[in-house]
């Protein structure tokens, strides 16, 4: 494709309003685009109007490289505060503005175009599986379904096109200084980066069941909030030990209590209280171990106190992702960036999660890199991607695939 065609594909995708829903319109757009170039496509239904897409080019029985990105975007927050319509892409001063331009319609478009251009190249002899998912922004629901159905089982390595850059080198340095990007002491030469690892997460709710009573006679009731606070303090002690373990790229586990609710009336002892917790996890202290220890702690508290009635509800478990920073695959990634950009990039730990969590949970031996043209404007008003970044990442993806199958 020429430059105008490459830019047109991204514009077309940004125009498709897929705010946590309606991803079928992106799947159908990509299906038509791929089929025009003779690429095999499968649509995988998650729900009405929500379809994952799998496109494959297979030239031999050798290893398979995966390309993946998600079709959904987050809400626009407040349309009136955007300088331009969030779904009306604008090209201004080298930037492309629009919801999803950074996270991650640009990465999705870049991977799709790379797949097409590799397929059109008679000298390319590799195997690539392109996976576009629904609902990444609301719990990685599309990738979870595909992983359970075996779509990641035959992959040897995976390129996730999520944003991995910053808008300036200064911003990159600030992200590193604030601990949002982990570099293990390395200093950046550029604002461009790739992620060889990212934390996982365990999200859960603890519910305390009590017995309502008039506040003038609290002894005849069971205060659910009091019991929840007792658990809160016990959990805080557990967290102190949890954060001692450290990963060389991702740092420490990060637990946070994010929501607490109890009571409906000021003169009534609350019979119900709940808290929601999110723990950002590392490979050295895995999700399953944390979940088991929390359940054991709650079971023990319930057994020791007959007035305690605590319930553990797991909301989600997304595994941490890590590929050895000195592995052949990550070195190949660095070499690909160097060939296209002419600079050395950092391969670092990412602050947020991706669909790779679900795919790695199904395929433990999967090498993963998160590499995409977006930046920290993701999820913000006036989200943008640099036009040059988008175009260069297409070439990075192609170079990476060519090296992988060399």
C-alpha positions in Angstrom: 0.0 0.0 0.0 1.1 3.6 -0.5 1.1 6.2 2.2 -2.4 7.5 1.4 -3.9 4.0 1.5 -2.2 3.2 4.8 -3.6 6.4 6.4 -7.0 5.8 4.9 -7.3 2.4 6.7 -6.6 4.1 10.0 -9.1 6.9 9.4 -11.7 4.3 8.4 -11.2 2.4 11.7 -11.3 5.5 13.9 -14.7 6.4 12.3 -16.2 3.2 13.5 -17.7 3.8 16.9 -16.9 0.8 19.0 -17.1 2.1 22.6 -17.0 -1.1 24.6 -19.4 -2.7 22.1 -20.4 -3.0 18.4 -17.0 -4.5 17.4 -18.6 -6.4 14.5 -18.3 -3.3 12.3 -14.5 -3.4 12.7 -14.4 -7.1 12.2 -16.4 -6.8 9.0 -14.2 -3.9 7.7 -11.1 -6.0 8.3 -12.7 -9.1 6.8 -13.5 -7.2 3.6 -10.0 -5.7 3.5 -8.2 -9.1 4.0 -10.3 -11.0 1.5 -9.5 -8.5 -1.2 -5.9 -9.6 -0.7 -6.6 -13.3 -0.7 -6.2 -13.8 3.1 -8.3 -16.4 4.9 -10.6 -15.0 7.5 -12.7 -16.4 10.3 -15.2 -14.5 12.4 -15.7 -15.7 16.0 -18.9 -14.6 17.7 -18.8 -13.4 21.2 -22.3 -11.9 21.3 -24.7 -10.1 19.0 -22.8 -7.3 17.3 -19.5 -8.5 18.9 -17.1 -10.6 16.8 -13.5 -11.5 17.1 -11.6 -11.9 13.9 -8.8 -14.4 13.0 -6.9 -14.0 9.7 -4.1 -16.4 8.7 -1.4 -16.6 6.2 0.3 -20.0 6.2 3.2 -20.9 3.9 4.6 -24.0 5.6 4.4 -26.2 8.7 6.9 -24.2 10.7 6.4 -21.8 13.6 3.5 -19.3 13.8 3.9 -15.7 14.7 0.9 -14.0 16.2 -0.3 -10.4 15.6 -3.0 -9.2 18.0 -5.0 -6.0 18.7 -8.4 -5.1 20.0 -11.4 -3.6 18.2 -13.0 -1.7 21.0 -12.2 1.7 22.4 -13.1 3.4 25.7 -15.8 6.1 26.2 -15.0 9.6 24.9 -15.5 11.1 28.4 -17.1 14.4 27.2 -17.5 15.1 23.5 -17.9 18.8 24.1 -14.3 19.1 25.4 -12.7 17.5 22.2 -11.2 20.0 19.8 -12.6 17.8 17.0 -15.2 15.1 16.9 -13.8 12.0 18.6 -14.9 9.8 15.7 -14.0 12.3 13.0 -10.2 11.8 12.5 -8.2 15.0 12.0 -4.6 15.2 10.7 -3.0 18.3 12.2 0.7 19.1 12.6 1.8 15.5 12.2 -0.8 14.1 14.6 -3.9 12.1 13.9 -6.6 12.9 16.5 -9.6 10.7 17.3 -10.8 8.2 19.9 -8.8 5.0 19.6 -6.0 6.7 17.5 -3.5 5.8 20.2 -5.3 2.8 21.9 -5.4 1.1 19.7 -6.9 1.5 16.2 -3.4 2.6 15.0 -1.8 -0.6 16.3 -4.6 -2.7 14.9 -4.4 -1.0 11.5 -0.6 -1.2 11.4 -0.7 -4.9 12.1 -3.4 -5.5 9.5 -1.5 -3.6 6.8 1.7 -5.4 7.7 -0.1 -8.7 7.3 -1.4 -7.6 3.9 1.9 -6.4 2.6 3.7 -9.5 3.8 1.1 -11.7 2.1 1.5 -9.7 -1.1 5.3 -10.2 -1.0 6.3 -13.3 -2.9 9.6 -13.6 -1.0 7.9 -13.9 2.4 7.6 -17.5 3.5 6.4 -17.3 7.1 3.2 -18.1 9.0 1.2 -15.4 10.7 -2.1 -15.5 12.7 -3.7 -12.1 13.1 -6.2 -11.9 16.0 -8.6 -9.0 16.5 -10.5 -9.1 19.8 -13.6 -7.7 21.4 -13.9 -6.2 24.8 -10.2 -5.8 25.8 -11.1 -2.6 27.6 -13.8 -4.3 29.7 -11.9 -7.4 31.0 -10.2 -8.9 28.0 -13.4 -10.9 27.3 -12.7 -11.6 23.6 -9.2 -12.9 24.2 -10.4 -15.0 27.1 -12.9 -16.8 24.9 -10.4 -17.3 22.1 -7.8 -18.6 24.5 -10.3 -21.1 25.9 -11.1 -22.3 22.4 -7.5 -23.0 21.6 -6.7 -20.1 19.2 -3.4 -19.4 20.9 -2.2 -23.0 21.3 -0.2 -23.1 18.1 1.4 -19.7 18.5 5.2 -19.5 19.1 5.5 -15.8 19.6 3.0 -12.9 19.8 3.2 -9.2 18.9 0.6 -7.1 20.7 0.1 -3.7 19.0 -0.9 -1.8 22.1 0.7 1.7 22.6 4.3 1.4 23.9 5.7 4.9 23.4 5.5 8.4 24.9 4.9 11.7 23.2 8.4 12.9 24.0 11.7 11.7 25.5 11.0 13.9 28.5 7.7 12.2 29.1 9.4 8.8 28.8 11.9 9.9 31.4 9.1 11.1 33.7 7.2 7.8 33.3 10.4 6.0 34.3 11.1 8.3 37.2 7.6 7.8 38.6 7.9 4.0 38.3 5.1 3.7 35.7 7.6 2.2 33.3 10.2 -0.2 34.7 13.7 -0.1 33.1 15.9 -1.8 35.7 18.1 1.3 35.6 18.5 1.7 31.9 18.2 5.2 30.4 16.2 5.9 27.2 17.8 7.1 24.0 14.4 7.9 22.5 10.7 8.2 23.4 10.1 4.9 21.5 10.0 1.7 23.5 8.7 -1.9 23.4 7.4 -3.8 26.4 8.8 -7.3 27.1 6.7 -7.6 30.2 3.6 -6.3 31.9 1.9 -7.0 35.2 -1.1 -9.1 35.6 -4.0 -8.4 37.9 -6.3 -10.1 40.4 -9.6 -8.2 41.0 -11.9 -9.4 43.7 -14.7 -8.4 46.0 -14.9 -9.3 49.7 -18.5 -9.2 51.0 -19.4 -9.1 54.7 -22.8 -10.4 55.7 -24.2 -9.2 59.0 -27.5 -8.8 60.8 -29.5 -5.5 60.8 -30.6 -3.9 64.1 -31.6 -0.6 65.5 -28.6 1.6 66.3 -29.8 1.9 69.9 -29.4 -1.9 70.3 -26.3 -2.7 68.3 -25.6 -5.8 70.4 -28.6 -7.7 68.9 -27.3 -7.2 65.4 -24.1 -8.1 63.6 -22.3 -5.1 62.1 -21.1 -6.1 58.6 -18.9 -3.0 58.4 -17.1 -3.8 61.6 -16.3 -7.3 60.4 -15.2 -6.0 57.0 -12.8 -3.5 58.7 -11.4 -6.4 60.7 -10.7 -8.2 57.5 -9.3 -5.0 56.0 -6.7 -4.8 58.7 -5.8 -8.5 58.3 -5.5 -8.0 54.6 -3.2 -5.0 55.1 -0.8 -7.2 57.1 -0.9 -9.7 54.2 -0.1 -7.0 51.7 3.0 -6.0 53.6 4.5 -9.5 53.0 3.1 -9.6 49.4 5.1 -6.6 48.2 8.4 -7.9 49.5 9.0 -10.1 46.4 10.4 -8.1 43.4 10.7 -8.8 39.7 13.8 -7.5 37.9 11.7 -5.8 35.2 8.2 -5.3 36.7 9.1 -4.3 40.2 6.8 -5.3 43.1 3.2 -6.4 43.4 0.9 -3.5 43.7 -2.3 -4.0 45.8 -5.0 -1.4 46.1 -8.4 -1.3 47.8 -10.5 0.7 45.3 -14.1 0.6 46.5 -15.9 0.2 49.8 -19.6 0.3 50.5 -21.7 -0.3 53.6 -25.0 0.8 55.2 -28.1 2.4 53.9 -29.5 4.3 56.9 -27.8 6.2 59.7 -29.9 4.6 62.5 -29.5 1.0 61.4 -26.7 -1.4 61.9 -25.5 -2.4 58.4 -26.2 -6.0 57.5 -24.0 -5.8 54.3 -20.6 -4.4 53.5 -18.3 -4.9 50.6 -14.9 -3.9 49.3 -13.3 -4.3 45.9 -9.6 -4.8 45.5 -7.2 -4.9 42.6 -3.8 -6.4 42.8 -1.2 -5.8 40.0 0.8 -9.0 40.0 4.2 -10.3 39.0 5.3 -13.8 37.8 7.3 -14.5 41.0 4.1 -14.3 43.1 1.5 -15.7 40.8 -2.3 -15.0 40.6 -3.3 -18.5 41.7 -1.2 -18.4 44.8 -2.6 -15.0 45.8 -6.2 -16.1 45.3 -5.6 -19.3 47.3 -4.0 -17.4 50.2 -6.8 -14.9 50.3 -9.5 -17.6 50.4 -7.6 -19.4 53.1 -7.4 -16.3 55.2 -11.1 -15.6 54.9 -12.0 -19.3 55.7 -9.8 -19.1 58.8 -11.4 -15.8 60.0 -14.9 -17.3 59.5 -14.0 -20.4 61.4 -12.5 -18.5 64.3 -15.4 -16.1 64.8 -19.0 -17.4 64.5 -20.3 -13.8 64.0 -18.0 -13.4 61.0 -19.5 -14.2 57.6 -17.1 -13.1 54.9 -17.4 -14.1 51.3 -14.7 -14.0 48.6 -15.8 -13.2 45.0 -13.2 -13.4 42.3 -14.0 -10.8 39.5 -11.1 -11.5 37.2 -7.6 -13.0 37.1 -5.2 -11.8 34.3 -1.8 -13.4 34.4 1.4 -11.3 34.3 3.3 -11.5 31.0 7.1 -11.7 30.8 9.6 -12.6 28.1 13.2 -12.8 29.1 14.8 -9.4 28.2 17.9 -11.2 26.9 16.0 -13.8 24.9 16.5 -14.3 21.1 13.0 -13.0 20.4 13.4 -9.7 22.3 16.8 -9.2 20.7 15.1 -9.7 17.3 12.6 -7.0 18.3 15.3 -4.6 19.2 17.1 -5.3 16.0 13.9 -4.7 14.0 13.4 -1.3 15.6 17.1 -0.4 14.9 16.8 -1.3 11.3 13.7 0.9 10.8 14.4 3.8 13.1 18.2 3.8 13.3 18.2 4.1 17.1 18.4 1.7 20.1 15.2 1.4 22.0 14.5 0.2 25.5 12.6 -3.0 26.1 10.9 -2.4 29.4 8.1 -3.3 31.7 4.6 -1.9 31.0 2.3 -0.4 33.6 -1.0 -1.8 32.2 -2.3 -5.2 31.0 -3.1 -6.5 27.5 -4.9 -9.4 25.9 -1.6 -11.3 26.1 -2.5 -12.2 29.7 -5.2 -14.5 28.5 -3.2 -16.0 25.6 -0.2 -16.7 27.9 -2.5 -18.3 30.5 -3.4 -20.8 27.7 0.1 -21.1 26.2 2.7 -20.8 28.8 5.7 -21.0 26.4 4.6 -18.0 24.3 7.2 -15.2 23.7 5.4 -11.8 23.8 6.3 -8.2 23.0 4.0 -5.3 23.3 4.9 -2.8 20.6 2.6 -0.2 19.1 2.5 3.4 17.8 0.4 5.0 20.5 1.4 7.0 23.6 0.2 8.3 27.0 -2.8 10.2 25.4 -4.7 6.9 25.3 -8.1 7.2 27.1 -7.7 11.0 27.2 -9.7 13.8 25.6 -8.0 14.7 22.3 -6.3 11.4 22.0 -3.8 11.3 19.2 -1.1 9.2 17.5 1.9 10.6 15.6 1.4 10.0 11.9 5.1 9.0 11.5 4.9 6.6 14.3 1.9 4.8 12.8 3.6 4.5 9.4 7.0 3.4 10.9 5.3 0.7 13.0 4.0 -0.9 9.9 7.6 -1.3 8.7 8.7 -2.4 12.2 6.0 -5.2 12.2 7.1 -6.3 8.7 10.8 -6.3 9.6 10.1 -8.2 12.8 8.2 -10.9 10.9 10.8 -11.1 8.1 13.6 -11.6 10.7 11.6 -14.1 12.7 11.3 -16.3 9.6 14.7 -15.6 8.2 
